[in-house]
Amino acid sequence: MMLQIDRKNLVVIDVETSGINPFIHEVLSIAFVPFNPNLPKKIIHVHHQNIKWGDFAKENFKKFSIEWHRDAITPEMACSEIEIYLKETFNNQTATAIGHNIGFDISFLRKLAYQGKRDQLSGLSHRALDTHTLLYLLTLEEKIPESAVTSEAAFDYFNIFVSEENRHTAIGDAEATNILFRKILEKLQNN
């Protein structure tokens, strides 16, 4: 029996950044993919002055640089867009974030909130669900191999295809993580 959670306020979030350290790098793109497939997705590109780059991030940026240059908005505007999206999508209720290694994404969202002159993003819970942790639990129960806990390995193990052009883009990874979360729930329910 599948849990009836499509009606819950769950949203998969993925960020693409200019590097891995939120103290020196910036969030460039944020994707929101609600767990409920009837709700709208959202992608926001964030413009920053003086971006410091990590090697992988600078190379990966080429995948979405055209959209970023066309659509990127200031951190303050991005925070407003996020808050409006969450409010409208989840009917003024708080949404809980889901992601793979979600702590990484949350750290960059907290920095973005600060840059947008906020203590936090309204409409987003301080709680989150981490697919990496759930995969680890599945390894402890011996329901999946230990090698399947990284996002890449989990996508392979669960036969989740992400094209090379969409892999390591906010929307591509958020959509794949949404599918991964569903497959994890199925595994957790199978005793």
URURHU-V125651 format. One line per field, one symbol per residue. burial: 1 if it has 16 or more other C-alpha atoms within 10 Angstrom, else 0. A space follows every 10 residues. Layout:
burial = ???
This chain:
burial = 0000000011 1111111111 0100111111 1111100000 1111111000 0011001001 1011000100 0111110111 1110111011 0001111111 1100110111 1111010001 1111000111 1101111110 0001100111 1001100001 0100011111 1111111111 1001000100 0
